[in-house]
């Protein structure tokens, strides 16, 4: 991870050192939310500053800023980035589909792939009778974040569909992304896939959905088995995480926040003090983005940040991103993992 972060940081430095641009207008838009987050972390937060979390925030900010500079008032660059983004998502989808087919990883841990096999502790899986089925991960830390990124790719493809003249390309990408989401067996992403399919129906693109519908029918029995799997712990883990959250977030935390990236530290301190037995993967952010932001930023700063996000969404009419609501309500990776955050931010710029 550190070698990749070093390379990304170096690329950012080179870009801003060599690329001429005006910063005033762009930075003024970001000044308030950035100032609020820094003020919350350095002055309000109960826990010491989490330097790694702030470093990730800086990476996200500067990468997003670099992308904005390159594509502003340049529709050609924006289209190129759109094709690149959905192309990467298609590669990830094939990666995850291959993992699902062979039921283990592809041996590319150097590129960030998780180690996946029947004996991997905490691996995302479900059972069909007594057989353990490993879900698709791609190069991501979990099957859910893999599916979320593919869902973001589908949003960009939907928005840019009419600009991409090669129908074989668009239909192939659409099918691959859909199959990747299905093999992830992420329930929130599957809801999003259904919602995007409805969008295509309203655009009278029903023929594009035929391969997706056929695939969904083929996998319907496995999706059902995943839903009724008695070995499944997803619901239990979320309920347990929410129960711990209500104990961690007292009036002091609610007002001041734990600081960006510090919720897991507060959670570990709570379970250790309460002598609660837990697995290493149980020490994780609460699976709900609004609740996580509330705990880390405090109610005042969190309210202001959410207001700016809602205003941005309303101003640019990003209504299609409502398909991500189930994911945002029942998972956290869109604010805690670098790649999903970047895909989300860049995709919103691509569809504006």
C-alpha positions in Angstrom: 0.0 0.0 0.0 2.7 2.4 0.9 4.6 2.0 -2.4 1.5 2.8 -4.3 0.7 5.8 -2.1 4.3 7.0 -2.7 3.9 6.7 -6.5 0.6 8.5 -6.4 2.0 11.3 -4.3 4.9 11.7 -6.7 2.6 11.8 -9.7 0.5 14.5 -8.0 3.7 16.6 -7.2 4.9 16.3 -10.8 1.5 17.2 -12.2 1.0 20.4 -10.2 4.6 21.4 -10.7 4.3 21.2 -14.5 0.7 21.9 -15.3 -0.3 25.6 -15.5 -3.7 26.4 -13.9 -5.6 28.9 -11.8 -6.4 27.8 -8.3 -8.5 30.6 -7.0 -11.9 29.6 -8.3 -11.5 25.9 -7.7 -10.0 26.2 -4.2 -12.7 28.7 -3.0 -15.4 26.1 -3.7 -13.5 23.6 -1.5 -12.3 26.0 1.2 -15.3 25.7 3.5 -15.7 21.9 3.6 -11.9 21.4 3.9 -11.6 24.0 6.6 -14.4 22.4 8.5 -12.8 18.9 8.4 -9.4 20.2 9.4 -10.9 22.3 12.2 -12.9 19.2 13.4 -9.8 17.0 13.3 -7.3 19.4 15.0 -9.5 21.3 17.5 -12.8 19.6 18.1 -12.0 15.9 17.9 -11.7 13.9 21.1 -8.9 11.6 19.7 -5.5 12.7 18.4 -5.2 13.5 14.7 -5.2 10.4 12.5 -2.4 11.3 10.1 -3.0 8.4 7.7 -6.7 9.4 7.3 -5.7 13.0 6.6 -3.1 11.8 4.1 -5.8 9.8 2.3 -8.0 12.9 2.3 -5.2 14.9 0.7 -4.7 12.2 -2.0 -8.4 12.2 -2.8 -8.5 16.0 -2.9 -5.5 16.5 -5.2 -6.3 13.6 -7.5 -9.8 15.0 -7.9 -8.5 18.5 -8.4 -6.0 17.3 -11.1 -8.8 15.5 -12.9 -11.1 18.6 -12.7 -8.3 20.8 -14.2 -7.7 18.4 -17.1 -11.3 18.0 -18.0 -12.8 21.5 -17.3 -14.2 23.0 -20.6 -12.8 20.0 -22.5 -15.5 17.6 -23.6 -13.0 15.4 -25.5 -10.9 14.8 -22.3 -14.0 14.1 -20.3 -15.2 11.5 -22.8 -11.8 9.9 -22.8 -11.8 9.7 -19.0 -15.3 8.2 -19.2 -14.1 5.4 -21.6 -11.1 4.8 -19.4 -13.2 4.6 -16.2 -15.7 2.1 -17.6 -12.8 0.2 -19.2 -11.1 -0.2 -15.9 -14.4 -1.3 -14.3 -14.8 -3.9 -17.1 -11.3 -5.3 -16.3 -12.2 -5.4 -12.6 -15.4 -7.2 -13.5 -13.6 -9.9 -15.5 -11.2 -10.2 -12.6 -14.0 -10.8 -10.1 -15.9 -13.1 -12.5 -12.7 -15.3 -12.9 -12.3 -15.5 -9.1 -15.9 -16.6 -8.8 -15.5 -19.3 -11.5 -12.3 -20.8 -10.0 -13.2 -20.0 -6.4 -9.9 -18.5 -5.4 -7.8 -15.5 -6.1 -5.7 -15.1 -9.2 -2.4 -14.7 -7.3 -2.0 -11.0 -7.9 -1.7 -9.8 -4.4 1.0 -7.3 -5.5 -1.7 -5.4 -7.3 -3.9 -5.3 -4.2 -5.9 -8.5 -4.7 -7.1 -10.2 -1.5 -6.1 -13.7 -0.7 -9.2 -15.8 -1.4 -9.6 -19.5 -0.6 -11.8 -21.7 1.4 -9.7 -21.2 4.5 -9.4 -17.4 4.4 -10.7 -16.0 7.6 -13.7 -13.7 7.2 -13.9 -14.2 3.4 -17.1 -13.0 1.9 -19.0 -16.1 1.0 -22.2 -18.1 1.4 -23.2 -21.7 1.5 -25.2 -23.9 -0.9 -26.1 -26.9 1.3 -22.6 -27.7 2.6 -20.6 -26.1 -0.2 -18.9 -22.8 0.5 -19.2 -20.3 -2.4 -16.6 -17.4 -2.5 -18.0 -14.2 -3.9 -16.2 -12.0 -6.5 -13.7 -9.5 -5.1 -11.8 -8.3 -8.1 -8.8 -6.3 -6.8 -10.7 -4.8 -3.9 -10.7 -5.5 -0.2 -14.3 -6.9 -0.2 -17.0 -8.1 -2.5 -19.2 -5.2 -1.6 -16.7 -2.5 -2.5 -16.0 -4.3 -5.8 -19.7 -4.3 -6.6 -20.0 -0.6 -5.6 -17.3 0.5 -8.0 -18.9 -1.5 -10.8 -22.2 0.2 -10.0 -20.5 3.6 -10.3 -19.1 2.5 -13.7 -22.6 1.6 -14.9 -23.8 5.1 -13.9 -21.1 6.7 -16.1 -21.9 4.3 -19.0 -25.5 5.2 -18.7 -24.8 8.9 -18.8 -22.4 8.6 -21.7 -24.2 5.9 -23.6 -25.3 8.1 -26.6 -21.8 9.5 -27.1 -20.2 6.1 -27.4 -21.0 5.1 -31.0 -19.6 1.5 -30.9 -22.6 -0.5 -29.7 -20.6 -3.7 -29.4 -18.3 -1.9 -26.9 -21.1 -0.5 -24.8 -23.2 -3.7 -24.8 -20.2 -5.8 -23.9 -19.2 -3.4 -21.0 -22.8 -3.3 -19.8 -23.0 -7.0 -19.7 -19.6 -7.5 -18.0 -20.4 -4.9 -15.3 -23.8 -6.5 -14.6 -22.3 -10.0 -14.4 -19.6 -8.7 -12.1 -22.2 -7.2 -9.8 -24.3 -10.4 -9.8 -21.2 -12.6 -9.0 -20.4 -10.3 -6.1 -23.8 -11.1 -4.6 -23.8 -7.7 -2.9 -27.5 -7.1 -2.1 -27.2 -3.3 -2.1 -25.4 -3.3 -5.5 -28.1 -5.7 -6.8 -30.8 -3.2 -5.8 -28.7 -0.5 -7.7 -28.5 -2.8 -10.8 -32.3 -3.2 -10.8 -32.7 0.6 -10.5 -30.2 1.3 -13.4 -32.1 -1.3 -15.5 -35.3 0.6 -15.0 -33.5 3.8 -16.2 -32.6 1.9 -19.4 -36.2 0.9 -19.8 -37.3 4.5 -19.6 -34.8 5.3 -22.3 -36.4 2.6 -24.4 -33.2 0.5 -24.4 -34.8 -2.7 -23.4 -32.9 -4.8 -25.9 -29.7 -4.0 -24.0 -31.1 -5.7 -21.0 -31.9 -9.0 -22.6 -28.4 -10.6 -21.8 -28.6 -9.1 -18.2 -32.0 -10.6 -17.6 -30.9 -14.0 -18.9 -27.9 -13.9 -16.7 -30.0 -12.8 -13.7 -32.3 -15.7 -14.3 -29.4 -18.2 -14.4 -28.0 -16.8 -11.2 -31.4 -16.4 -9.5 -31.2 -19.6 -7.5 -27.7 -18.7 -6.1 -28.9 -15.2 -5.2 -31.8 -16.8 -3.4 -29.4 -19.2 -1.6 -27.3 -16.3 -0.6 -30.4 -14.6 0.9 -31.5 -17.5 3.0 -28.0 -18.8 3.9 -28.1 -19.7 7.6 -24.3 -19.3 7.8 -24.6 -15.7 6.8 -23.4 -13.1 9.3 -23.9 -9.9 7.4 -27.1 -8.9 9.1 -25.8 -10.0 12.5 -22.6 -8.0 12.0 -24.4 -4.9 11.0 -26.8 -5.1 14.0 -23.9 -5.8 16.3 -21.9 -2.9 14.8 -24.9 -0.6 15.2 -25.3 -1.7 18.8 -21.7 -0.9 19.6 -22.1 2.4 17.7 -24.9 3.5 20.1 -22.6 2.8 23.0 -19.5 4.5 21.5 -21.3 7.7 20.4 -22.2 9.4 23.6 -23.1 13.1 23.9 -19.5 14.2 23.9 -18.7 12.3 20.7 -21.9 13.4 19.1 -21.0 17.0 19.6 -17.2 17.0 19.0 -16.6 13.8 16.9 -13.8 11.3 17.2 -11.9 12.9 14.3 -11.5 11.7 10.7 -10.5 8.0 10.7 -10.7 7.6 14.4 -14.0 5.8 14.8 -12.3 2.4 14.8 -10.0 3.5 17.5 -12.9 4.6 19.7 -14.7 1.2 18.9 -11.6 -0.8 19.9 -11.2 1.1 23.1 -14.9 0.5 23.9 -14.9 -3.3 23.3 -11.6 -3.7 25.2 -12.9 -1.7 28.1 -16.2 -3.8 28.1 -14.2 -7.1 27.9 -16.2 -8.0 24.7 -14.8 -10.9 22.7 -14.4 -10.0 19.0 -12.7 -11.0 15.7 -10.1 -8.7 14.1 -12.5 -7.8 11.3 -15.2 -6.7 13.8 -13.2 -3.6 14.5 -14.5 -1.7 11.5 -16.4 1.5 10.7 -20.1 1.3 11.2 -21.9 0.2 8.0 -23.7 3.4 7.4 -22.0 6.5 5.8 -24.2 9.2 7.5 -23.7 7.6 10.9 -20.0 7.2 10.4 -19.6 10.9 9.3 -21.7 11.9 12.3 -19.4 10.0 14.7 -16.1 11.3 13.2 -17.1 14.9 12.5 -19.6 15.7 15.2 -23.2 16.8 14.5 -22.4 20.5 13.7 -19.6 19.9 11.2 -21.3 16.8 9.7 -24.5 18.8 9.1 -22.7 21.5 7.2 -20.7 19.0 5.1 -23.9 17.0 4.2 -25.6 20.3 3.3 -22.8 21.2 0.8 -23.0 17.6 -0.7 -26.8 17.8 -1.0 -26.5 21.3 -2.6 -23.9 20.0 -5.1 -26.2 17.1 -5.9 -29.2 19.3 -6.4 -27.4 22.0 -8.4 -26.0 19.4 -10.9 -29.2 17.3 -10.9 -27.4 14.1 -9.9 -30.6 12.2 -9.3 -29.3 9.0 -10.8 -26.9 8.7 -7.9 -29.9 7.9 -5.7 -29.3 4.3 -6.8 -26.4 4.3 -4.4 -28.6 5.1 -1.4 -28.8 1.4 -0.2 -25.0 1.2 -0.4 -24.5 4.4 1.5 -27.1 3.4 4.1 -25.7 -0.2 4.7 -22.0 0.1 4.0 -19.1 2.4 4.5 -16.5 1.9 1.8 -17.5 5.0 -0.2 -15.9 7.1 2.5 -13.3 4.8 4.0 -11.5 3.1 1.0 -9.4 5.2 -1.4 -10.3 3.6 -4.7 -14.1 3.6 -4.2 -14.0 7.2 -3.0 -12.0 8.3 -6.1 -14.3 6.4 -8.5 -17.3 8.0 -6.9 -15.9 11.6 -7.0 -14.5 11.3 -10.6 -17.7 9.7 -11.8 -19.8 12.6 -10.5 -17.6 15.0 -12.4 -18.0 12.9 -15.5 -21.8 12.9 -15.5 -22.2 16.6 -14.6 
